[in-house]
Amino acid sequence: MASFQKRQGAWRAIVRKKGHPSQSKTFTTKARAQKWARQVEDLIEAGHVGEGGIPTLDELFGWHLAHLDKTSDRGRKNFTAANNMKKGLGKETLISELNYLKLQVYCETRISVDGVKPSTTLLDALFLSGSITTGVVEGRLHADYKTKVSGWLSGLKRGGLIGRPEDRERRPTDAEIELLLTHTKHNRALRTIRYNDVIRFAIESCMRLDEICTLRWSDYDAKNGTIIVRLRKHPTQKTDQVVPLMGDCQAIIDAQPRTNEKIFPFNNESVSNGFRRICDHLGIVNLHFHDLRHEGISRLFERGYQIQEVAMVSGHRDWKSLKRYVNLRPSDLVKRDRDRVAPI
């Protein structure tokens, strides 16, 4: 039997049923409280209520974020996905109210109104799926929800509303790199963040921006020409990796002032946003900071390094994942072949 209490402008629903623990939840309106109570009673009868009753999206995402806080360092991306879904679907929406149609409308709105790509809505959908998995594993949700969300994701993928990002083939030209380096070297306004050094290091080291901004002096081995990249990205787990410093990497590191425990003590988001503004100012179109990593990896292949050698620098575990970063120019391959083969 359900009862309702009004407290400080909110409504608390309480469901009591013999043989089951009492369930309660607070909502901003009495109508939502009544709807929740009816659903709890129905699901108790069907044996489909986990610990704590039917959660709202706000509660479900809170549990998942707490779980991820112990197991992941994706940080901002997790909170962004949670906030996007709570804003688009309503944070007081009950998980039992979700269905394919609501997710379809959500993804369509994100794409048409917010201007995002299906690869972005995929991140939101995967966050929802992960939240449901956490709820099931922790005994808060019935396992049926995992089957439901799997079907929803399949439908969204079929409809083109979620999808993997397209492989980028953008490499900066020599002229663009020269323009970037000249501008960042002589523009005094950019000296707070040493863009000239960071850009050159990104290409030479093939590191991700967040890896560059977390490098520490204590992990730098000048004698052996290596540095430890802590918690390097991996599909299933993050591990520390000793990385060889290629090209001018050591010279760039040695030129940095030792005023911080980090070699490049900059916020990676600030660097990324600033890089975008620099490109806009210089008229360089569609170049991302991450493309500098692509450039560096491609250069290593062009210099004749083998897959396993390049992977030691880039941190990739297999050829399939490394291949998407390699964008060799056909003309470079022809030139190398001509240099190696004597004329007949």
C-alpha positions in Angstrom: 0.0 0.0 0.0 1.4 3.4 -1.0 1.3 6.5 1.2 2.4 10.1 0.3 3.9 12.9 2.4 4.5 16.5 1.5 7.8 17.9 2.7 9.1 21.4 2.0 7.4 21.6 -1.4 8.4 18.0 -2.4 6.4 14.7 -2.3 7.7 11.6 -0.7 6.1 8.2 -1.8 6.4 5.3 0.5 5.4 1.7 -0.6 5.0 -1.0 2.0 4.2 -4.6 1.1 4.3 -7.6 3.4 7.4 -9.7 2.9 9.3 -6.9 1.2 11.4 -4.0 2.5 9.8 -0.6 2.6 10.5 1.5 -0.5 10.5 5.3 -0.6 11.5 8.1 -2.9 11.0 11.9 -3.1 9.8 13.8 -6.2 9.1 17.4 -7.1 5.4 16.6 -7.9 2.8 14.4 -6.4 1.9 13.0 -9.8 5.4 11.6 -10.3 5.4 10.2 -6.8 2.1 8.4 -7.5 3.4 7.1 -10.8 6.5 5.7 -9.1 4.5 4.1 -6.4 2.2 2.3 -8.9 5.2 1.0 -10.8 6.9 -0.2 -7.7 3.8 -2.1 -6.6 3.5 -3.7 -10.0 7.1 -4.7 -10.2 7.1 -6.1 -6.7 4.3 -8.3 -7.8 6.3 -9.4 -10.8 9.5 -9.9 -8.7 11.4 -7.3 -10.7 12.4 -4.7 -8.1 16.0 -4.5 -6.9 17.3 -2.9 -3.8 15.9 0.6 -3.3 13.0 0.3 -5.7 12.9 1.9 -9.2 15.7 4.4 -9.5 15.6 7.7 -11.4 18.2 8.5 -14.0 19.8 10.9 -11.5 20.2 8.1 -9.0 21.3 5.5 -11.5 24.0 7.8 -13.0 25.1 8.7 -9.5 25.8 5.0 -8.7 27.6 4.5 -11.9 29.8 7.6 -11.5 30.7 6.5 -8.0 31.7 3.1 -9.5 33.7 4.7 -12.3 35.5 7.0 -9.8 37.1 3.8 -8.5 37.9 2.2 -11.8 38.3 4.9 -14.5 40.0 8.2 -15.1 37.8 9.4 -18.0 36.6 12.2 -15.7 34.9 15.0 -17.6 33.6 12.7 -20.3 31.6 10.6 -17.8 30.0 13.7 -16.2 29.3 15.2 -19.6 27.4 12.1 -20.8 25.5 12.0 -17.5 24.5 15.6 -17.7 23.5 15.4 -21.3 21.2 12.5 -20.7 19.7 14.0 -17.5 19.0 17.2 -19.4 17.6 15.5 -22.5 15.5 12.8 -20.8 14.8 14.4 -17.4 16.8 13.5 -14.2 13.6 12.4 -12.4 12.7 10.0 -15.2 12.4 6.5 -13.8 14.5 3.8 -15.5 11.3 1.9 -15.9 9.9 4.7 -18.1 12.7 4.5 -20.6 12.1 2.8 -24.0 13.5 2.8 -27.5 11.3 5.6 -28.7 12.5 8.0 -26.0 16.1 7.2 -26.8 15.5 7.6 -30.5 14.0 11.1 -30.0 16.9 12.0 -27.6 19.5 11.0 -30.2 17.6 12.7 -33.1 17.4 15.9 -31.0 21.1 15.8 -30.1 22.1 15.4 -33.8 19.6 17.9 -35.4 19.6 20.6 -32.7 22.9 20.3 -30.9 24.7 19.5 -34.1 26.7 16.5 -32.7 27.6 13.4 -34.7 26.4 9.8 -34.1 29.8 9.1 -32.5 28.9 11.6 -29.7 25.4 10.2 -29.1 27.1 6.7 -29.0 29.1 7.9 -25.9 25.8 9.0 -24.2 24.1 5.7 -25.1 27.1 3.7 -23.8 27.1 5.6 -20.6 23.5 4.7 -20.1 24.3 1.0 -20.9 27.2 1.1 -18.4 25.0 2.6 -15.8 22.4 -0.1 -16.2 25.1 -2.8 -16.0 26.4 -1.2 -12.7 22.8 -1.2 -11.4 22.3 -4.9 -12.2 25.7 -5.9 -10.8 25.1 -4.0 -7.6 21.6 -5.6 -7.2 19.7 -2.4 -7.7 18.2 -3.4 -11.0 16.6 -6.5 -12.5 18.8 -8.2 -15.1 16.0 -7.7 -17.7 17.2 -4.1 -18.1 20.5 -5.3 -19.6 18.6 -7.2 -22.3 16.4 -4.1 -23.0 19.3 -1.7 -23.4 21.1 -4.1 -25.7 18.1 -4.1 -28.0 17.8 -0.3 -27.8 21.4 0.1 -28.8 21.0 -2.2 -31.7 18.0 -0.2 -33.0 19.8 3.1 -32.6 22.8 1.8 -34.5 20.6 0.4 -37.3 18.9 3.8 -37.6 22.3 5.6 -37.9 21.6 7.5 -34.6 24.8 6.1 -32.9 28.0 5.0 -34.6 31.7 4.7 -34.3 33.7 7.8 -35.3 35.1 7.9 -38.8 38.8 7.4 -39.1 40.5 10.8 -39.7 43.0 11.1 -42.4 43.9 14.7 -41.7 47.6 15.4 -41.5 49.1 18.9 -41.2 51.1 20.0 -44.2 54.7 21.1 -43.8 53.5 24.6 -44.5 50.9 24.4 -41.7 53.4 23.1 -39.2 55.9 25.9 -40.1 53.1 28.4 -39.8 52.1 27.1 -36.3 55.7 27.0 -35.1 56.5 30.5 -36.4 53.4 32.0 -34.8 53.8 30.3 -31.5 57.5 31.1 -31.3 57.1 34.9 -31.8 53.7 35.6 -30.3 54.3 36.8 -26.7 50.6 36.3 -25.7 51.1 32.5 -26.1 54.1 32.1 -23.8 52.1 31.2 -20.7 51.5 27.9 -22.4 54.6 27.0 -24.3 52.7 26.0 -27.5 55.9 25.9 -29.6 57.4 23.3 -27.4 54.2 21.4 -26.9 53.4 21.2 -30.6 56.9 20.0 -31.5 56.9 17.5 -28.6 53.4 16.1 -29.7 54.7 15.3 -33.1 58.1 13.9 -32.0 56.7 11.8 -29.1 53.4 10.7 -30.7 51.7 11.2 -27.3 48.2 12.2 -26.5 47.7 15.6 -25.1 46.6 14.4 -21.7 49.7 12.2 -21.5 51.9 15.1 -22.4 50.4 17.3 -19.7 50.9 14.6 -17.0 54.5 13.8 -17.7 56.7 14.1 -14.5 60.3 14.9 -14.0 60.6 12.0 -11.6 59.7 9.6 -14.5 62.3 11.1 -16.9 65.4 9.0 -17.5 67.8 11.3 -19.4 70.6 8.7 -19.5 68.5 6.0 -21.3 66.3 8.4 -23.2 63.0 7.2 -21.8 60.1 8.4 -19.8 57.3 6.7 -18.0 53.7 7.4 -19.2 51.5 6.8 -16.2 48.2 4.9 -16.7 48.4 4.9 -20.5 45.2 4.4 -22.3 44.2 0.8 -23.0 40.9 -0.9 -24.1 40.5 -2.9 -20.9 43.0 -1.5 -18.4 45.4 1.4 -17.9 49.1 0.6 -17.3 52.3 2.5 -16.9 54.6 2.3 -19.9 58.2 3.1 -20.4 58.4 5.0 -23.7 61.4 5.8 -25.8 61.9 9.5 -26.5 62.3 9.9 -30.2 63.8 12.7 -32.3 64.1 16.0 -30.5 62.0 14.9 -27.5 64.8 15.0 -25.0 66.1 18.3 -26.2 62.6 19.8 -25.8 62.2 18.3 -22.3 65.7 19.5 -21.2 64.7 23.0 -22.3 61.7 23.2 -19.9 62.0 25.1 -16.6 62.0 22.8 -13.5 59.4 24.9 -11.7 56.8 22.1 -11.3 56.7 18.4 -10.7 55.2 18.1 -14.2 57.3 18.8 -17.3 54.5 20.5 -19.1 52.3 21.8 -16.3 49.4 22.8 -18.4 45.7 22.0 -18.4 45.0 19.8 -21.4 41.6 21.3 -22.1 43.2 24.8 -22.1 45.9 23.7 -24.5 43.3 22.1 -26.8 41.1 25.1 -26.8 44.0 27.4 -27.4 45.3 25.3 -30.2 41.9 25.5 -31.9 42.0 29.3 -31.6 45.5 29.5 -33.0 44.4 27.5 -36.0 41.4 29.7 -36.5 43.6 32.8 -36.4 46.0 31.3 -38.9 43.2 30.1 -41.2 44.2 26.4 -40.7 41.0 24.5 -41.3 39.9 21.2 -39.6 43.1 20.5 -37.7 42.8 19.0 -34.2 45.6 18.7 -31.7 45.2 15.0 -31.8 46.1 15.1 -35.5 49.7 15.9 -34.4 49.9 12.4 -32.9 48.7 11.0 -36.2 51.4 13.0 -37.9 54.1 11.7 -35.6 53.1 8.0 -36.0 53.0 8.4 -39.8 56.4 9.9 -39.8 57.9 7.0 -37.9 56.5 4.6 -40.5 57.9 6.8 -43.2 61.3 6.7 -41.6 61.2 2.9 -41.9 60.4 1.8 -38.4 58.5 -1.5 -38.0 55.1 -2.0 -36.5 56.4 -3.3 -33.2 58.8 -0.4 -32.9 56.2 2.2 -33.6 53.8 0.6 -31.2 56.5 0.9 -28.5 56.4 4.7 -29.0 52.6 5.1 -29.6 51.4 2.7 -26.9 49.1 0.7 -29.3 48.7 -3.0 -28.5 47.9 -4.3 -31.9 48.1 -3.5 -35.6 44.4 -3.0 -36.1 44.2 -0.2 -33.6 47.5 1.3 -34.8 46.5 1.2 -38.5 43.8 3.9 -38.1 46.5 6.4 -37.2 48.8 5.6 -40.1 48.2 7.9 -43.1 51.1 7.3 -45.4 51.3 9.5 -48.5 51.4 7.4 -51.7 54.1 9.7 -53.1 56.3 9.0 -50.1 56.1 5.3 -50.7 57.1 5.7 -54.3 60.0 7.9 -53.3 61.3 5.4 -50.8 61.0 2.6 -53.4 62.9 4.6 -56.0 65.6 5.4 -53.5 66.0 1.7 -52.7 65.8 0.2 -56.2 68.7 0.7 -58.5 67.7 1.7 -62.1 67.6 -1.2 -64.6 
